[in-house]
């Protein structure tokens, strides 16, 4: 029986957050199609993760185990996923918009001779088509994409869906997918991996983000942003210009080629609001902008704005926050 197949990614020995979100995205599609919600787990060892997938709502779990699937190498995972799709024949294949997902998804679609919807934030079945919505023009508009040839393949933006809560004791049948991977056939080799040491709240998970732009003039002012973020229990982010200048590492970058945030509050300091940056904050609930240029595009998106020199505005704002917290 076909189904909605979630391509699972792993993190810290369990399902990655994006994979849990894909269960939430896939469940309504499975119900609309009258088909099971399935997941495919490519891993060196996938037994424990399969149990987690069952508790999170998977009706069927497919596991491909191979030593080369220990690391998220796109070539190896593409081979495994293609084999799973050939065996399961799903109606829908969902992947996360992650470095792995955006590499594997389009290549899988090409091999299958079907289309792919990228970076989607909404999905639904209409008749014989999958309708996907994705932000365009820096989040200022939404494009509707219709996929009409199965399997429908889509990559889903992180944080676009709330992850399902696990149901204790819930299980799903597990089936092994045999996969043969020949290292000699892979053209790309990973020479080295460097793990970024993260401190504090992850930018993607923060409910409050304080972002800085090129208008700060250098790396030193980010200490003030870090202080405000600490008071608010949030994280610090930056524009692409800041990271290109080397003021902060690229893991702080927010935008089309950086990270997407879904914070309740985003305080943008000395950020003009280029479309590339705004694409990463399109789902933020409240934007507060501080910029000396009254015509800066970010004021068109901000709920609250302060036109002024950040050197005067930010310290006063931080002091006021500190006073309120002390009350």
N, C-alpha and C positions, 0 to 999 in steps of 0.2 A: 504494500500500500504506500503511495507517495506520502509526502509530508512536508512540513516546514523544517528545514535543516539549519541549525545554528552551528557555525564554525566556532568552536571554543578555543580561547586562548588562556594560558595559564600564567599565574603570578604567585610567587611565594608558596608553591606547592598546592595551590587550589585554583578555582576558577577566577579569572581576572574580572574586575568590575564590569568591563564592557560586555563580557559574556553573559553576566547576570542580567544586564540591561537588554540584551538581545532576546532573552526568554520573554521579557515583558513585551518587546516589539513583536515577537513571533506568535504569541498566544492568540491574539485576536485574528491573525491571518489564518492560523490553523482552524479556529472555530468557524471562520467564514467559509473555508474550503471543505470543512468536514473531514479534516485529516489530522494525524497526530503531530505534536510538536516534538521534534527530534533534535539531538545534538551530536556532533561529531567531535571526538576528542583525539587529536594527534599528540602523542606523548611517548616518552621512553617507558613510563609506567602510568597507566591511566585508571587503575582500579578504584582508588580512593576518590578521585575526581568524578568518576562515573556515579558514585553514591551521592556526591554533592549535587550533581546535575539532576538526579532523580528527585531529590528533596526540593529543588528549585522549580520543578514543574515539567521536566522533560518526560514525555510518554515513552520514548525509546532512546537508548543511548548506544552510539556506535563508537568503538574505540580502535584506533590503529596504533599499535605499539612497535617502536623501532628505536634503536639507540641514536640514530641521526635526528630523531624528532625531539631530542632533549632541548635543543636550542631553537629559537624562532627563525630558522633559515627559510626564506620564502620559497626557494626552489624545492626543498624537501617537503614543505607543507603543501605546496601546490600539487605535487605528485600524489601525496596522500589524500588530499581533498578530492582531486579528480577521480581517484579510484573509488572513494566513498560515494560520490555522486553517480558514478556508473553503476554501482551496486544498489544503492538505495532508490535512485531515480526520483528525487524530491521535486515538488512543485516550486518551492522557493528555497534559495540559499541566502542566508544572512551572515554578513561578516561585519566586524567593527571597523570604523574609520581609524585604524591604527597603522603604524608603520608596516606591520605585517599584513593587515587586512587590505589596505589600498594597493599593496603589491600583488597579493594573491587573487583578490576578487576580479579585477579586470582581466587578468591572464586566464583565469578559469573561464570567464564568459567568452573570451576569444576562442579558447579551445573547444567550447561547447557550441559556438556559433550563435550565441544569443547576446542580447544587450545587457548593460549593467547600469544601475542608478547609483551614483556616488554621493556620499555625505548627506544622506537623507535624515530628516527629522520627523517624518510622519509617513505611515504606510497604511494602505487599505486595499481590499479587493473590490473591484467594480466589474461585474460581469466576468469576462474571461481575462481581465487585465489586472496587473498590480499597479496601483497608482502610488507614486512616491513623490514627496515634496522635499525640496532642498533650497536653502537660502542662496540667493544670487545677489550680485551688485553690493557686496559688503553687508549682506543681511537686510538690505532695503527693500527687497522683493522676494517672493517665493515662486519657484518654478515647479510646475507639476509635470512629472515624467510618467508616461504610460509604457509599461513593459507588457508585451502581448505574446511573447514566445517563451515557453517554459523550457528549462527552469528559470524563474525570475531570480536574478542575482542583484543584491544591493549591499552597499556598505553603509552602516548607520553611524551617525555622529555620536560620540560619547556624551553622556548626560542628557541625551534627547528623550530617554525613557527612564522611568524609575525602575530599579531592579525589583523583581518579585521576592517576597519573603519566603524563606524555606519552610517547608512543612515537615516537622519532625516525624520520622517513621515512614515517610513517603518514599517509595522506590520505583525504579523503572527497569524493564528488561535490558540487559546489556548484550550486545553482539559484537564480536571481533571482526575487524576489516583487515584481511591480510594485505600487506603492502610491501612491495619490493623496491628498494631505492638503491640505485647504483651511483656511488659517489663520483665515478668517472664521467657520468653523463651530465653532471652539474657544472655549469660554466663559471659560476661565481663562488669564490671561496672567502670565508670570513677569516681574516688574518689576526684580528685582535678585538677584544671586547673590553670596554672600560665602563664600570658601573658608576653612575653619578651618585654621590653620597647626598641624600636628601635630608634636610633638617626642617623641622617644623611641619606645618600643614602643607599637603600637596596643593599646588596651584589649582588643579582641576577639581579638587574636593572642597576648597575654601568657600565659605558663605560670604566672606568679605575679602575683597582684593583691593590693594592700593597699587596703582600702576604709575610708572614714571616714563616720561618721554625725553626726546632730545633736548627739549627746552630747559631741562635741569642743568645742562651745561657740563656735566661730568659725572663720575661715579660717586663722589663724596656725598651728594645730597640724598642718595638712596638710604643712608643711615637714618635720615629723618622719616622716610617712607616706612622703613622697617620698624621704627618706634611706633608710628601710628598703627601699623598693621598688628603689632604686638598688643597694643592696648585694645584693639577691636577683635582680637582673636582671629586674625586673618593672615593672608599671605601677600607677598610682594610680586608684582609682575612688571613687564616692561614692553615697550614698543620694539619693532624690528630695528629701528635706527639705533637704539641703545645697545642692542646685542651686536649689531654689525660694528659698532664703534669699540666693542670690547669692554664696555662698562659693566655688563653682567653676562653670565653664560647664557647660552641659547635655551636652556631649560626654563628660563624666565619669560621667554617671548610669548606674547599673546597676539593672535592674528591668524590670517589665512594660512601662512606657512609655519605658524607656531601652535600654541595650545588654544583650545576653546574653553572658556570659563562659563559657569552657570551660576554665578554668585547672586546673592540677594542684593548686595551693594558693591558697586565698583567705583572707586574714587580715582579719577584720572587726573594726574598732575602733570602739567606741561606737555600734554599729548594733543596734537592737532585734530586727530580723528580721521586719518586716511582710511579709505574703504578697506584696505588690506588689514588694518588693525581692527576696525569695527566688525569685520567678519567673525572675529574671535569672541565678541561680547554681545552678539545679536540676541542671546537668550538671557542676558542679565536683567534682573527685575528693575533695579534702580541704578542710574548712572549719575554721579556727581562730578562735574568737570571744573577744574581750576586752570585758567589760561588767560594770559594777558591780551590775547588777540580776540576781540569780541566777535570776529567773523570766522573763528575756527569752526570747522565742520562738526566737531564733537558736540557743540552746543545744540545742534539740531536734534541730537539723539538723547541728550542729557535731561533728566527730570529736574535737576537742580544745577545751576551754574554760577560760578563766581568769576567775574572778569577782573583780573588783577595779577600782580606779581606773586608767584608762588612763594617767594622768599618771605613775604609778609603774611600771606594768607595761611599757608600750611602750619607754621609754628603757632599762630593764634588758634587755629582750628584744633590742633593737637592738644594745646593747653586746655581748651574748653572740654574736649573729650575726657581728659584726665580728671578735671574737676567733677564732671558728671559721674564718672566711675567711682570717685571717692565719696560721693554723697550716700 
